Amino acid sequence: MKQCSLSEVNGLLNLTKRRRILPLIIMFASLNVVCDSLIGLPQLSSGVWYSWIFMIEPITGIILGTYAGFISTLIGVIVGHFIYFRGIHEFLFTIGAPVGAMVSGLMFRGRWKPVLAYYTVLLLAYFVTPLAWQLPIWGMWNTYLAYLCLVVLTTLGRGVLKLESNKPSYALALSAFIGLEADILFRIFIFIPCQTYQLFYGFTVEALQLIWLTAAFVTPVQVAMSALATVILGPPVIRVLRNMASV
């Protein structure tokens, strides 16, 4: 695994995926169901990730790719939300998990330009919403950091950063980070610009300010946990897939 470049790893994943795509979708969907059915870290009763779905989300997109990763995660969170029911409105927010898996898949394959466009549109939608300026600006610092990484990647380009010459673990961590923050950004878009904070919850500005302050500390911890798990679990999973592809 250590001798594999990122392009070789991606080629391996694509080969394995073509051969065994349906079993892989079912396997990862089952893992997503389990993770989404478990109560997550203590926070609000209806939160960004009020389960452990964030732990499996990036690796699903990285292994399965953009579309299969999206479908597998979507199946997992829909079933998981029926097992651990959090309200009908939560089915709308949970679409962020498949989006995050898809973005992780895009990032791992070096396709960060559409991801940058996604971040730009949703951040603009957030900041043109008047309510956004009444919330702590620094409360989304981790999402800003992800956006900065994307700007640097797009500005300098693959040739300068030489991602393909780095260890796959570097790409795994970066892909997990960008994908998870894309999930958060989607949920923020539904929550603030789409006004569901008022339609679904009836939150006041003061309540939202408290949520933003809490999230500034809780979500980065969750992102770090998932990124670490992706880096640890990614290489052995890829080794297994390499052996499957050689059969």
KOLMARKOL-470204 format. One record per residue (C-alpha): residue number from 1; residue in three letters; x, y, z. Coordinates in Angstrom, 2 decimals. Layout:
N
node pos NUM code ala c1 X c2 Y c3 Z;
...
This chain:
247
node pos 1 code met c1 0.00 c2 0.00 c3 0.00;
node pos 2 code lys c1 2.84 c2 2.40 c3 0.80;
node pos 3 code gln c1 4.21 c2 2.12 c3 -2.73;
node pos 4 code cys c1 0.86 c2 2.99 c3 -4.34;
node pos 5 code ser c1 0.34 c2 6.48 c3 -5.68;
node pos 6 code leu c1 -3.05 c2 8.12 c3 -5.38;
node pos 7 code ser c1 -3.79 c2 7.52 c3 -9.08;
node pos 8 code glu c1 -3.00 c2 3.81 c3 -8.65;
node pos 9 code val c1 -5.30 c2 3.60 c3 -5.64;
node pos 10 code asn c1 -8.10 c2 5.28 c3 -7.59;
node pos 11 code gly c1 -7.58 c2 2.89 c3 -10.48;
node pos 12 code leu c1 -7.81 c2 -0.03 c3 -8.08;
node pos 13 code leu c1 -11.02 c2 1.29 c3 -6.52;
node pos 14 code asn c1 -12.61 c2 1.86 c3 -9.92;
node pos 15 code leu c1 -11.71 c2 -1.65 c3 -11.08;
node pos 16 code thr c1 -13.06 c2 -3.28 c3 -7.93;
node pos 17 code lys c1 -16.19 c2 -1.13 c3 -7.99;
node pos 18 code arg c1 -17.05 c2 -2.15 c3 -11.56;
node pos 19 code arg c1 -16.71 c2 -5.82 c3 -10.68;
node pos 20 code arg c1 -18.61 c2 -5.83 c3 -7.38;
node pos 21 code ile c1 -20.59 c2 -2.60 c3 -7.24;
node pos 22 code leu c1 -23.91 c2 -4.00 c3 -6.02;
node pos 23 code pro c1 -22.48 c2 -6.06 c3 -3.11;
node pos 24 code leu c1 -20.37 c2 -3.05 c3 -2.08;
node pos 25 code ile c1 -23.38 c2 -0.72 c3 -2.12;
node pos 26 code ile c1 -25.34 c2 -3.18 c3 0.03;
node pos 27 code met c1 -22.44 c2 -3.69 c3 2.44;
node pos 28 code phe c1 -21.80 c2 0.02 c3 2.96;
node pos 29 code ala c1 -25.52 c2 0.79 c3 3.13;
node pos 30 code ser c1 -25.76 c2 -1.73 c3 5.98;
node pos 31 code leu c1 -22.85 c2 -0.07 c3 7.79;
node pos 32 code asn c1 -24.53 c2 3.31 c3 7.32;
node pos 33 code val c1 -27.78 c2 1.93 c3 8.77;
node pos 34 code val c1 -25.95 c2 0.75 c3 11.89;
node pos 35 code cys c1 -24.11 c2 4.05 c3 12.36;
node pos 36 code asp c1 -27.23 c2 6.15 c3 11.75;
node pos 37 code ser c1 -29.24 c2 4.09 c3 14.21;
node pos 38 code leu c1 -26.92 c2 4.84 c3 17.15;
node pos 39 code ile c1 -27.24 c2 7.98 c3 19.28;
node pos 40 code gly c1 -24.23 c2 10.23 c3 18.75;
node pos 41 code leu c1 -22.30 c2 12.59 c3 20.99;
node pos 42 code pro c1 -24.37 c2 14.58 c3 23.51;
node pos 43 code gln c1 -25.79 c2 17.71 c3 21.88;
node pos 44 code leu c1 -29.16 c2 19.07 c3 20.80;
node pos 45 code ser c1 -31.95 c2 16.51 c3 20.37;
node pos 46 code ser c1 -31.93 c2 17.42 c3 16.67;
node pos 47 code gly c1 -28.40 c2 18.20 c3 15.55;
node pos 48 code val c1 -25.97 c2 18.20 c3 12.65;
node pos 49 code trp c1 -25.09 c2 14.54 c3 13.29;
node pos 50 code tyr c1 -27.26 c2 13.22 c3 16.08;
node pos 51 code ser c1 -25.94 c2 9.73 c3 15.34;
node pos 52 code trp c1 -22.62 c2 8.17 c3 14.30;
node pos 53 code ile c1 -23.24 c2 8.51 c3 10.56;
node pos 54 code phe c1 -20.34 c2 10.95 c3 10.27;
node pos 55 code met c1 -17.88 c2 8.13 c3 11.07;
node pos 56 code ile c1 -18.71 c2 6.03 c3 7.99;
node pos 57 code glu c1 -19.74 c2 8.79 c3 5.59;
node pos 58 code pro c1 -16.33 c2 9.73 c3 4.07;
node pos 59 code ile c1 -15.01 c2 6.20 c3 3.58;
node pos 60 code thr c1 -18.27 c2 5.25 c3 1.83;
node pos 61 code gly c1 -17.76 c2 7.94 c3 -0.80;
node pos 62 code ile c1 -14.04 c2 7.29 c3 -1.12;
node pos 63 code ile c1 -14.44 c2 3.55 c3 -1.71;
node pos 64 code leu c1 -17.64 c2 3.53 c3 -3.78;
node pos 65 code gly c1 -17.15 c2 6.78 c3 -5.68;
node pos 66 code thr c1 -19.49 c2 9.71 c3 -6.18;
node pos 67 code tyr c1 -22.77 c2 8.17 c3 -7.34;
node pos 68 code ala c1 -22.62 c2 4.76 c3 -5.68;
node pos 69 code gly c1 -21.40 c2 6.43 c3 -2.47;
node pos 70 code phe c1 -24.34 c2 8.84 c3 -2.57;
node pos 71 code ile c1 -26.88 c2 6.04 c3 -3.15;
node pos 72 code ser c1 -25.40 c2 3.75 c3 -0.49;
node pos 73 code thr c1 -25.34 c2 6.50 c3 2.14;
node pos 74 code leu c1 -28.84 c2 7.66 c3 1.19;
node pos 75 code ile c1 -30.22 c2 4.15 c3 1.67;
node pos 76 code gly c1 -28.40 c2 3.87 c3 4.98;
node pos 77 code val c1 -29.67 c2 7.12 c3 6.48;
node pos 78 code ile c1 -33.26 c2 6.62 c3 5.31;
node pos 79 code val c1 -33.44 c2 3.17 c3 6.89;
node pos 80 code gly c1 -31.48 c2 4.37 c3 9.93;
node pos 81 code his c1 -33.85 c2 7.28 c3 10.45;
node pos 82 code phe c1 -36.81 c2 4.90 c3 10.47;
node pos 83 code ile c1 -35.10 c2 2.68 c3 13.04;
node pos 84 code tyr c1 -34.10 c2 5.65 c3 15.21;
node pos 85 code phe c1 -36.88 c2 8.11 c3 14.37;
node pos 86 code arg c1 -36.02 c2 11.77 c3 14.97;
node pos 87 code gly c1 -38.99 c2 13.43 c3 13.31;
node pos 88 code ile c1 -40.17 c2 13.61 c3 9.73;
node pos 89 code his c1 -38.30 c2 16.86 c3 9.06;
node pos 90 code glu c1 -34.97 c2 15.18 c3 9.81;
node pos 91 code phe c1 -35.25 c2 13.25 c3 6.54;
node pos 92 code leu c1 -34.63 c2 16.55 c3 4.74;
node pos 93 code phe c1 -31.51 c2 17.38 c3 6.73;
node pos 94 code thr c1 -30.07 c2 13.90 c3 6.44;
node pos 95 code ile c1 -29.60 c2 14.35 c3 2.68;
node pos 96 code gly c1 -26.43 c2 16.13 c3 3.78;
node pos 97 code ala c1 -24.83 c2 12.76 c3 4.57;
node pos 98 code pro c1 -25.09 c2 11.40 c3 0.99;
node pos 99 code val c1 -23.86 c2 14.78 c3 -0.27;
node pos 100 code gly c1 -20.87 c2 14.56 c3 2.06;
node pos 101 code ala c1 -20.06 c2 11.03 c3 0.89;
node pos 102 code met c1 -20.26 c2 12.17 c3 -2.74;
node pos 103 code val c1 -17.97 c2 15.13 c3 -2.08;
node pos 104 code ser c1 -15.42 c2 12.89 c3 -0.33;
node pos 105 code gly c1 -15.46 c2 10.67 c3 -3.41;
node pos 106 code leu c1 -14.93 c2 13.65 c3 -5.70;
node pos 107 code met c1 -12.06 c2 14.97 c3 -3.61;
node pos 108 code phe c1 -10.25 c2 11.63 c3 -3.44;
node pos 109 code arg c1 -10.38 c2 11.44 c3 -7.23;
node pos 110 code gly c1 -8.95 c2 14.95 c3 -7.63;
node pos 111 code arg c1 -12.19 c2 16.55 c3 -8.85;
node pos 112 code trp c1 -12.23 c2 19.52 c3 -6.49;
node pos 113 code lys c1 -13.46 c2 22.21 c3 -8.90;
node pos 114 code pro c1 -17.14 c2 21.16 c3 -8.73;
node pos 115 code val c1 -16.73 c2 20.92 c3 -4.96;
node pos 116 code leu c1 -15.43 c2 24.50 c3 -4.88;
node pos 117 code ala c1 -18.47 c2 25.62 c3 -6.89;
node pos 118 code tyr c1 -20.76 c2 23.83 c3 -4.43;
node pos 119 code tyr c1 -19.12 c2 25.53 c3 -1.43;
node pos 120 code thr c1 -19.19 c2 28.93 c3 -3.11;
node pos 121 code val c1 -22.89 c2 28.81 c3 -3.98;
node pos 122 code leu c1 -24.00 c2 27.60 c3 -0.53;
node pos 123 code leu c1 -21.78 c2 30.03 c3 1.36;
node pos 124 code leu c1 -23.09 c2 32.91 c3 -0.75;
node pos 125 code ala c1 -26.65 c2 31.78 c3 -0.04;
node pos 126 code tyr c1 -25.84 c2 31.79 c3 3.66;
node pos 127 code phe c1 -24.27 c2 35.24 c3 3.76;
node pos 128 code val c1 -26.98 c2 36.93 c3 1.69;
node pos 129 code thr c1 -29.45 c2 35.79 c3 4.34;
node pos 130 code pro c1 -29.83 c2 38.72 c3 6.81;
node pos 131 code leu c1 -30.06 c2 36.39 c3 9.81;
node pos 132 code ala c1 -26.54 c2 35.07 c3 9.14;
node pos 133 code trp c1 -25.05 c2 38.41 c3 10.24;
node pos 134 code gln c1 -26.75 c2 38.11 c3 13.63;
node pos 135 code leu c1 -24.97 c2 34.82 c3 14.32;
node pos 136 code pro c1 -21.32 c2 34.42 c3 15.41;
node pos 137 code ile c1 -19.32 c2 34.66 c3 12.18;
node pos 138 code trp c1 -16.47 c2 32.60 c3 13.65;
node pos 139 code gly c1 -18.91 c2 29.81 c3 14.58;
node pos 140 code met c1 -18.36 c2 28.24 c3 11.16;
node pos 141 code trp c1 -14.57 c2 28.49 c3 11.25;
node pos 142 code asn c1 -14.06 c2 24.84 c3 10.28;
node pos 143 code thr c1 -16.21 c2 25.29 c3 7.15;
node pos 144 code tyr c1 -14.22 c2 28.38 c3 6.21;
node pos 145 code leu c1 -11.02 c2 26.36 c3 6.60;
node pos 146 code ala c1 -12.38 c2 23.70 c3 4.24;
node pos 147 code tyr c1 -13.27 c2 26.40 c3 1.72;
node pos 148 code leu c1 -9.77 c2 27.89 c3 2.02;
node pos 149 code cys c1 -8.27 c2 24.47 c3 1.29;
node pos 150 code leu c1 -10.41 c2 24.22 c3 -1.83;
node pos 151 code val c1 -9.36 c2 27.69 c3 -3.00;
node pos 152 code val c1 -5.70 c2 26.79 c3 -2.53;
node pos 153 code leu c1 -6.11 c2 23.48 c3 -4.36;
node pos 154 code thr c1 -7.87 c2 25.14 c3 -7.28;
node pos 155 code thr c1 -5.48 c2 28.09 c3 -7.46;
node pos 156 code leu c1 -2.24 c2 26.13 c3 -7.26;
node pos 157 code gly c1 -3.48 c2 23.08 c3 -9.12;
node pos 158 code arg c1 -2.68 c2 19.40 c3 -8.89;
node pos 159 code gly c1 0.78 c2 19.82 c3 -10.42;
node pos 160 code val c1 1.98 c2 22.16 c3 -7.69;
node pos 161 code leu c1 0.52 c2 20.26 c3 -4.76;
node pos 162 code lys c1 1.53 c2 16.91 c3 -6.28;
node pos 163 code leu c1 -1.21 c2 15.02 c3 -4.50;
node pos 164 code glu c1 -0.50 c2 11.91 c3 -6.51;
node pos 165 code ser c1 3.03 c2 11.71 c3 -5.16;
node pos 166 code asn c1 1.87 c2 11.91 c3 -1.55;
node pos 167 code lys c1 0.80 c2 9.02 c3 0.61;
node pos 168 code pro c1 -2.85 c2 8.07 c3 0.14;
node pos 169 code ser c1 -3.37 c2 8.80 c3 3.86;
node pos 170 code tyr c1 -2.96 c2 12.51 c3 3.09;
node pos 171 code ala c1 -5.70 c2 12.35 c3 0.45;
node pos 172 code leu c1 -7.89 c2 10.28 c3 2.76;
node pos 173 code ala c1 -7.73 c2 12.89 c3 5.53;
node pos 174 code leu c1 -8.32 c2 15.81 c3 3.18;
node pos 175 code ser c1 -11.20 c2 14.07 c3 1.39;
node pos 176 code ala c1 -12.87 c2 13.20 c3 4.69;
node pos 177 code phe c1 -12.50 c2 16.76 c3 5.99;
node pos 178 code ile c1 -13.88 c2 18.44 c3 2.86;
node pos 179 code gly c1 -16.72 c2 15.92 c3 2.53;
node pos 180 code leu c1 -17.87 c2 16.25 c3 6.14;
node pos 181 code glu c1 -17.81 c2 20.04 c3 5.97;
node pos 182 code ala c1 -19.84 c2 19.83 c3 2.76;
node pos 183 code asp c1 -22.41 c2 17.84 c3 4.74;
node pos 184 code ile c1 -22.47 c2 20.52 c3 7.44;
node pos 185 code leu c1 -22.79 c2 23.27 c3 4.84;
node pos 186 code phe c1 -25.77 c2 21.55 c3 3.23;
node pos 187 code arg c1 -27.56 c2 21.30 c3 6.56;
node pos 188 code ile c1 -26.79 c2 24.96 c3 7.31;
node pos 189 code phe c1 -28.23 c2 25.88 c3 3.91;
node pos 190 code ile c1 -31.46 c2 24.04 c3 4.72;
node pos 191 code phe c1 -31.49 c2 25.47 c3 8.24;
node pos 192 code ile c1 -30.81 c2 29.20 c3 7.64;
node pos 193 code pro c1 -31.32 c2 30.30 c3 4.00;
node pos 194 code cys c1 -34.28 c2 27.94 c3 3.61;
node pos 195 code gln c1 -35.74 c2 29.21 c3 6.91;
node pos 196 code thr c1 -36.40 c2 25.78 c3 8.40;
node pos 197 code tyr c1 -35.04 c2 26.99 c3 11.76;
node pos 198 code gln c1 -38.33 c2 28.87 c3 12.02;
node pos 199 code leu c1 -40.65 c2 26.63 c3 10.01;
node pos 200 code phe c1 -39.69 c2 23.39 c3 11.77;
node pos 201 code tyr c1 -38.34 c2 24.49 c3 15.16;
node pos 202 code gly c1 -39.47 c2 28.05 c3 15.88;
node pos 203 code phe c1 -35.99 c2 28.98 c3 17.14;
node pos 204 code thr c1 -35.30 c2 32.56 c3 18.22;
node pos 205 code val c1 -32.15 c2 34.44 c3 17.25;
node pos 206 code glu c1 -30.83 c2 33.96 c3 20.78;
node pos 207 code ala c1 -31.32 c2 30.20 c3 20.52;
node pos 208 code leu c1 -29.54 c2 30.11 c3 17.17;
node pos 209 code gln c1 -26.62 c2 32.06 c3 18.59;
node pos 210 code leu c1 -26.23 c2 29.44 c3 21.31;
node pos 211 code ile c1 -26.42 c2 26.66 c3 18.71;
node pos 212 code trp c1 -23.70 c2 28.34 c3 16.63;
node pos 213 code leu c1 -21.44 c2 28.72 c3 19.68;
node pos 214 code thr c1 -21.89 c2 25.08 c3 20.65;
node pos 215 code ala c1 -21.39 c2 23.79 c3 17.10;
node pos 216 code ala c1 -18.12 c2 25.71 c3 16.80;
node pos 217 code phe c1 -16.64 c2 23.28 c3 19.34;
node pos 218 code val c1 -18.65 c2 20.07 c3 18.84;
node pos 219 code thr c1 -18.60 c2 19.59 c3 15.05;
node pos 220 code pro c1 -14.81 c2 20.04 c3 14.64;
node pos 221 code val c1 -14.32 c2 17.24 c3 17.19;
node pos 222 code gln c1 -16.64 c2 14.99 c3 15.20;
node pos 223 code val c1 -14.88 c2 15.87 c3 11.94;
node pos 224 code ala c1 -11.48 c2 15.11 c3 13.49;
node pos 225 code met c1 -12.73 c2 11.76 c3 14.81;
node pos 226 code ser c1 -14.08 c2 10.77 c3 11.40;
node pos 227 code ala c1 -11.00 c2 11.94 c3 9.50;
node pos 228 code leu c1 -8.76 c2 9.94 c3 11.85;
node pos 229 code ala c1 -10.94 c2 6.86 c3 11.44;
node pos 230 code thr c1 -10.84 c2 7.27 c3 7.65;
node pos 231 code val c1 -7.04 c2 7.46 c3 7.66;
node pos 232 code ile c1 -6.77 c2 4.38 c3 9.90;
node pos 233 code leu c1 -9.41 c2 2.24 c3 8.18;
node pos 234 code gly c1 -8.85 c2 3.40 c3 4.61;
node pos 235 code pro c1 -5.54 c2 1.63 c3 3.84;
node pos 236 code pro c1 -6.58 c2 -1.84 c3 5.11;
node pos 237 code val c1 -9.92 c2 -1.59 c3 3.29;
node pos 238 code ile c1 -8.11 c2 -0.65 c3 0.08;
node pos 239 code arg c1 -5.72 c2 -3.59 c3 0.59;
node pos 240 code val c1 -8.70 c2 -5.94 c3 0.85;
node pos 241 code leu c1 -10.15 c2 -4.48 c3 -2.33;
node pos 242 code arg c1 -6.81 c2 -4.89 c3 -4.06;
node pos 243 code asn c1 -6.86 c2 -8.59 c3 -3.22;
node pos 244 code met c1 -10.46 c2 -8.85 c3 -4.45;
node pos 245 code ala c1 -9.53 c2 -7.17 c3 -7.73;
node pos 246 code ser c1 -6.68 c2 -9.63 c3 -8.28;
node pos 247 code val c1 -8.95 c2 -12.66 c3 -7.90;
